[in-house]
């Protein structure tokens, strides 16, 4: 329960900061950074957020089902652009995997020598 | 009777119940077409068509899930904290790879979509496709993206990366387990992380870290790209 309140409080402060920067980044993403900082600085103890965080992270797939069901309304938009969306998805996914893996290995190797 | 079927509680119980049931089926057959998210969403779509319940009504009925999704974005901060040791020990490669991943991911999607002459709202919907669903939605929704398109594309990206990622990395000569895990998480978020955990504990840890960091990086970078490039 403490964890839930801490997470909600981070979200709330994140929302307030988000308004200050004109919504450039949404409040929950700022909240994520806040929670990370609070945990690293020891202001919030890891144990107090763990149960709530583990539950949310473990059940995340359930939470986005309603958006998937949204296909019922936006099915046609996807079909109209199916080629572009498929090409963009496949190419960029492969590009990210190859580039990130390669660069990480290169820099990591250089660092260890 | 219809009143009960279309009530908030009924739709919520249906969604969670189907999700648990699909999870059991998926663990049994281990096939991607039986992925709990996919299976549940398809059955609910059929159910809504059959009963004639409007999507907007369904969405509002299960609003509590939407709220929980927002909370799970904040919870990703805890995931980052759990991997803080890895973050410290490999700070430079992590930083370089995160930036590279965000830039390549956004550039490839937006570049290809613009080349195909796709409309702006579709580009906004698919631009954050390499990051975890809650962050992708938090990025695309306020900018006028179609969240259903976002979630479908993000989901497909995850499945694609988890199916082909390990092979692609071997082809590119990437053997470092940290690099492999990081690449899977950066490109295909939670579903890629689930695959990385199968490769090894270090792969899995790096993958979770990559998922949170590229999510944040994309959130910072994408509004700039949107403003100046398309």
Interface residues (C-beta under 8 A of the other chain):
Chain A: X4 X7 X8 X10 X11 X14 X23 X24 X25 X26 X28 X29 X31 X32 X33 X34 X35 X36 X39 X40 X46 X49 X50 X52 X53 X54 X56 X57 X59 X60 X61 X62 X63 X64 X65 X66 X67 X68 X69 X70 X71 X72 X73 X74 X77 X78 X81 X83 X84 X85 X87 X88 X89 X90 X91 X92 X93 X94 X95 X96 X97 X98 X99 X100 X101 X102 X103 X104 X105 X107 X108 X109 X111
Chain B: X15 X16 X19 X36 X37 X38 X40 X41 X44 X45 X48 X49 X55 X58 X59 X62 X65 X66 X68 X69 X70 X71 X72 X73 X74 X75 X76 X77 X78 X79 X80 X81 X82 X84 X90 X92 X93 X94 X96 X97 X100 X101 X104 X105 X108 X109 X112 X113 X116 X117 X118 X119 X122 X126 X129 X130 X132 X133 X134 X135 X137 X138 X139 X141 X142 X146 X147 X148 X149 X150 X151 X152 X153 X155 X156 X157 X160 X161 X164 X165 X168 X169 X172 X173 X174 X175 X176 X178 X179 X180 X182 X183 X184 X186 X187 X188 X190 X210 X212 X215 X216 X219 X220 X223
